[in-house]
Amino acid sequence: MPKSTFLNLEDSKRKLITDAFLREFAIKSFDDASITEVVKQLGIAKGSVYQYFDDKLDLFMYLIGECTAIKIRYTEAVKREQFSDYWAYFRELFEHGYRFDAENPLQSHFLHNLTQNLKSPSVKQLYDQLLQQVITAFEQMVIREVELGLFRNDIPTKTMGFLLYKVGTSVQEQLEATGAINPRESIHNNLPVYEGKKAILMETVDHYINMSRKAFDKESNQS
């Protein structure tokens, strides 16, 4: 958690420091991100950072919390009960995710690079913990859909939960692997990750939905 010395800064200075570190961690891994380089850019003493945070990990966790809180405001606006099936809900989450990216590009870039950040050797344990939390949340989604009679019940929840998690991440991974999005280029140009790419994003989401229905939906697996 940030220290009171950071929280008591003027909003503009706190934002300047936060944004500078968001950018650093958005383009580098945790181990490669440099506090020294950022403070040089900001024109502040390196020691001042340690008046605001206990250490680099404390700073990093603050950034995760800030970005996650903003994105949650977008995703929590999408209520599962408003949709007839899971996949309509799933698609709307991507619609709101696109809005989050467009309106909060720096935070979006940070979260886009988070998995690579967390794979740094010094924070690998944190990655394992957070990944398990995310997978557990997807397992709970599967349980809910099974209880509603919409998802098949002949496959273990752990398997379906992990696959459902991978369906979501694979959309982003495919678009980056095929060059449809280029986060390093877009952050350099101060643009959102998906700037001008909504059509291909949602088209890819629809393709994954069509495939996933066959794998998950109870009706698709009834003879």
C-alpha positions as a printed Julia matrix, in Angstrom:
223×3 Matrix{Float64}:
   0.0     0.0     0.0
   1.26    3.52   -0.74
   2.34    5.55    2.26
   0.44    8.6     3.46
   3.19   10.79    1.98
   2.09    9.65   -1.49
  -1.63    9.81   -0.81
  -1.24   13.36    0.52
   0.42   14.63   -2.65
  -1.49   17.0    -4.9
  -3.64   15.08   -7.36
  -1.68   16.34  -10.35
   1.69   15.23   -8.91
   0.33   11.86   -7.81
  -1.08   11.29  -11.29
   2.21   12.31  -12.93
   4.14    9.77  -10.86
   1.53    7.03  -11.34
   1.36    7.52  -15.1
   5.14    7.46  -15.45
   5.41    4.13  -13.67
   2.41    2.7   -15.51
   4.19    3.37  -18.77
   7.45    1.84  -17.51
   5.76   -1.38  -16.41
   3.62   -1.45  -19.57
   6.66   -1.76  -21.81
   9.02   -3.75  -19.58
   8.92   -6.77  -17.32
   8.88   -6.3   -13.56
  12.56   -7.17  -13.25
  13.57   -4.89  -16.13
  11.46   -1.9   -15.12
  13.73    0.8   -13.73
  12.82    3.18  -10.91
  16.04    5.06  -11.68
  14.99    5.75  -15.27
  11.54    6.93  -14.26
  12.73    9.33  -11.58
  15.18   10.8   -14.1
  12.28   11.47  -16.46
  10.25   13.0   -13.64
  13.13   15.05  -12.31
  12.69   13.85   -8.74
  15.07   12.16   -6.31
  15.06    8.37   -6.31
  14.81    8.39   -2.54
  11.46   10.15   -2.74
   9.92    7.04   -4.29
  10.79    5.12   -1.13
   9.09    7.83    0.89
   5.95    6.95   -1.05
   6.3     3.14   -1.27
   8.13    0.47    0.72
   9.81   -0.99   -2.34
   9.4    -1.76   -6.04
   6.88   -4.54   -5.37
   4.78   -2.24   -3.19
   4.7     0.28   -6.05
   3.8    -2.44   -8.54
   0.96   -3.74   -6.38
  -0.4    -0.2    -6.09
  -0.44    0.08   -9.9
  -2.23   -3.27  -10.23
  -4.85   -2.15   -7.71
  -5.43    1.2    -9.4
  -5.8    -0.26  -12.91
  -7.93   -3.18  -11.77
 -10.29   -0.89   -9.86
 -10.85    1.23  -12.96
 -11.49   -1.77  -15.21
 -13.85   -3.34  -12.68
 -16.07   -0.28  -12.95
 -16.56   -1.18  -16.62
 -17.01   -4.93  -16.21
 -19.32   -4.68  -13.2
 -21.69   -2.6   -15.29
 -22.37   -5.82  -17.25
 -24.76   -8.02  -15.28
 -25.02  -11.7   -16.13
 -28.74  -11.79  -15.34
 -29.41   -9.28  -18.12
 -28.49  -11.84  -20.78
 -30.22  -14.98  -21.96
 -27.02  -16.99  -22.15
 -23.41  -16.79  -21.06
 -22.02  -15.96  -24.49
 -24.09  -12.8   -24.92
 -22.71  -11.72  -21.54
 -19.19  -12.72  -22.6
 -19.47  -10.61  -25.75
 -20.7    -7.57  -23.84
 -17.73   -7.82  -21.49
 -15.49   -7.31  -24.52
 -17.59   -4.33  -25.62
 -17.04   -2.73  -22.23
 -13.4    -3.78  -22.27
 -13.0    -1.88  -25.53
 -14.49    1.21  -23.88
 -12.11    0.83  -20.94
  -9.18    0.67  -23.37
 -10.35    3.71  -25.33
 -10.95    5.83  -22.24
  -8.0     4.61  -20.13
  -5.23    3.72  -22.59
  -2.31    3.8   -20.16
  -4.08    1.59  -17.62
  -5.13   -0.73  -20.44
  -1.55   -1.05  -21.67
  -0.38   -1.83  -18.13
  -2.95   -4.62  -17.72
  -2.25   -5.9   -21.23
   1.38   -6.44  -20.25
   0.6    -7.68  -16.73
   0.96  -11.4   -17.44
   4.42  -10.91  -18.92
   5.31   -8.67  -16.0
   4.25  -11.29  -13.48
   6.32  -13.98  -15.17
   9.48  -12.2   -14.04
  11.44  -14.59  -11.77
  11.27  -12.31   -8.73
   7.44  -12.18   -8.76
   6.65  -15.65  -10.13
   5.01  -16.65   -6.84
   2.69  -13.66   -7.09
   1.81  -14.7   -10.65
   0.9   -18.2    -9.48
  -1.32  -16.81   -6.71
  -3.16  -14.34   -8.92
  -3.59  -16.9   -11.71
  -5.21  -19.34   -9.31
  -7.6   -16.64   -8.13
  -8.61  -15.85  -11.71
  -9.09  -19.52  -12.62
 -11.19  -20.06   -9.49
 -13.43  -17.17  -10.56
 -13.94  -18.84  -13.96
 -14.71  -22.14  -12.26
 -17.45  -20.35  -10.31
 -18.85  -19.01  -13.59
 -18.98  -22.57  -14.94
 -20.77  -23.82  -11.82
 -23.39  -21.09  -12.21
 -24.01  -21.92  -15.87
 -24.26  -25.64  -15.09
 -26.78  -24.89  -12.34
 -28.78  -22.83  -14.83
 -28.82  -25.84  -17.13
 -26.93  -24.0   -19.87
 -23.46  -25.59  -19.67
 -22.81  -29.31  -19.95
 -22.14  -31.19  -16.7
 -20.14  -34.16  -17.97
 -16.72  -32.44  -17.82
 -14.92  -31.57  -14.55
 -15.42  -27.98  -13.42
 -11.67  -27.41  -13.18
 -11.19  -28.36  -16.81
 -14.06  -26.21  -18.04
 -13.05  -23.29  -15.84
  -9.49  -23.3   -17.15
 -10.67  -23.58  -20.76
 -13.12  -20.7   -20.26
 -10.27  -18.59  -18.88
  -8.14  -19.44  -21.93
 -10.96  -18.56  -24.35
 -10.89  -15.01  -23.02
  -7.12  -14.61  -23.07
  -6.76  -16.26  -26.47
  -8.61  -13.43  -28.19
  -5.94  -10.95  -27.09
  -3.11  -13.39  -27.76
  -4.3   -14.13  -31.29
  -4.7   -10.47  -32.22
  -1.21   -9.69  -30.98
   0.39  -12.78  -32.54
  -1.13  -12.01  -35.94
  -0.17   -8.34  -35.81
  -3.75   -7.08  -35.7
  -2.72   -5.1   -32.62
   0.75   -3.86  -31.75
   0.86   -2.69  -28.12
   4.48   -1.52  -28.27
   3.7     0.68  -31.25
   0.44    2.0   -29.86
   1.89    2.97  -26.46
   4.77    4.7   -28.24
   2.16    6.73  -30.14
   0.1     7.32  -26.97
  -2.83    5.37  -28.41
  -5.11    2.74  -26.87
  -4.2    -0.91  -27.46
  -7.23   -1.46  -29.72
  -7.3     1.95  -31.43
  -9.21    1.52  -34.72
  -9.42   -2.25  -34.15
 -12.89   -2.71  -32.71
 -14.26   -4.47  -35.78
 -11.56   -7.14  -35.85
 -11.68   -7.47  -32.06
 -15.4    -8.2   -32.0
 -15.21  -10.39  -35.1
 -12.57  -12.51  -33.35
 -14.68  -12.63  -30.19
 -17.62  -13.91  -32.27
 -15.45  -16.64  -33.8
 -14.39  -17.81  -30.36
 -17.99  -17.74  -29.17
 -19.11  -19.91  -32.1
 -16.42  -22.48  -31.3
 -16.96  -22.32  -27.56
 -20.71  -22.92  -27.78
 -19.96  -26.35  -29.21
 -17.59  -27.11  -26.36
 -19.55  -25.72  -23.42
 -23.27  -25.5   -24.14
 -25.49  -28.33  -22.96
 -27.75  -28.15  -26.0
 -24.8   -28.48  -28.4
 -23.8   -31.74  -26.72
 -27.17  -33.45  -26.52
 -27.74  -36.24  -29.0
